[in-house]
């Protein structure tokens, strides 16, 4: 029972850390400061996103009208195992669904895409 509680609290802490990282990323990079995160889905892990895929996502999102033209990603190579979180948020009357990819240590956003 204790192991189950510790595992659950660890997962909850990881999700909370990822949520804060995504919210901070949005706050820094969205054109509008008036946004509301409605829901953050569970944090998952993938090995299938490569550095070139991250570069392609970055290039595609550079033209997104909701984001500043110079989106700030953390420097450095991406890790082999990425975490990702799907996020639903609102800007004015628009509801946006995006997936954010975080490095293995959950210290930075390496890319994101539209869902």
C-alpha positions in Angstrom: 0.0 0.0 0.0 2.8 2.4 0.9 4.5 1.7 -2.5 1.3 2.5 -4.3 0.9 5.8 -2.5 4.6 6.8 -3.1 4.3 5.9 -6.8 1.1 7.9 -7.1 2.5 11.0 -5.4 5.7 10.7 -7.5 3.6 10.7 -10.7 1.5 13.6 -9.4 4.7 15.6 -8.7 6.0 14.9 -12.2 2.7 16.0 -13.7 2.7 19.2 -11.6 6.3 20.0 -12.6 5.4 19.5 -16.3 2.3 21.7 -16.0 4.3 24.5 -14.5 6.9 24.2 -17.2 4.2 24.4 -19.9 2.4 27.3 -18.3 5.7 29.2 -18.0 6.5 28.5 -21.6 3.0 29.8 -22.7 3.4 32.9 -20.5 6.7 33.7 -22.1 5.9 32.9 -25.7 2.2 33.7 -26.4 1.3 37.0 -27.9 -1.6 37.4 -25.6 -1.1 37.4 -21.8 -4.8 36.6 -21.4 -4.9 32.8 -21.6 -6.4 30.1 -19.4 -5.2 26.5 -19.2 -8.3 24.4 -19.1 -6.8 20.9 -18.8 -3.5 19.1 -18.8 -3.7 15.4 -19.7 -1.4 12.8 -18.1 2.3 13.0 -18.7 3.6 10.2 -21.0 7.0 9.1 -22.4 8.1 8.5 -25.9 11.3 7.4 -27.7 10.0 7.9 -31.2 10.5 11.7 -31.5 13.9 12.5 -33.1 15.9 15.7 -33.1 14.8 16.3 -36.8 11.2 15.8 -35.8 11.6 18.4 -33.1 13.2 20.8 -35.6 10.3 20.3 -38.0 7.7 21.0 -35.2 9.6 24.1 -34.2 9.6 25.3 -37.8 5.9 24.7 -38.3 4.9 26.4 -35.0 7.1 29.4 -35.8 4.1 30.6 -38.0 1.4 30.1 -35.4 -0.5 33.3 -35.0 -0.9 32.9 -31.2 2.8 32.8 -30.6 5.5 35.5 -30.8 7.7 35.2 -33.8 10.8 34.2 -31.8 9.6 31.3 -29.7 12.1 30.6 -27.0 13.1 27.0 -26.6 15.9 25.9 -24.2 19.3 25.4 -25.9 21.0 22.0 -26.2 20.2 18.7 -27.8 17.0 16.8 -27.1 17.2 13.6 -25.0 16.4 10.2 -26.3 13.4 9.8 -24.0 11.0 12.7 -24.1 8.0 13.3 -21.9 4.9 14.8 -23.5 1.7 16.3 -22.2 -1.4 17.3 -24.1 -2.8 20.6 -23.0 -6.1 22.3 -23.7 -6.2 26.1 -23.2 -8.2 29.2 -24.2 -7.2 32.5 -25.7 -10.2 34.8 -26.0 -12.8 32.6 -27.8 -10.3 30.1 -29.3 -9.8 26.7 -27.7 -6.4 25.3 -28.5 -5.1 21.7 -28.1 -1.4 21.2 -28.3 1.2 18.6 -27.3 4.3 19.8 -25.5 7.5 17.7 -25.5 9.8 18.0 -22.5 13.3 16.7 -22.0 13.9 13.6 -19.9 14.6 15.6 -16.8 11.5 17.8 -17.3 13.5 21.0 -17.2 12.7 22.4 -20.6 10.3 22.4 -23.5 12.0 21.0 -26.6 9.1 21.3 -29.1 5.3 21.4 -29.4 2.7 20.8 -32.0 -1.0 21.3 -32.8 -3.3 18.3 -32.1 
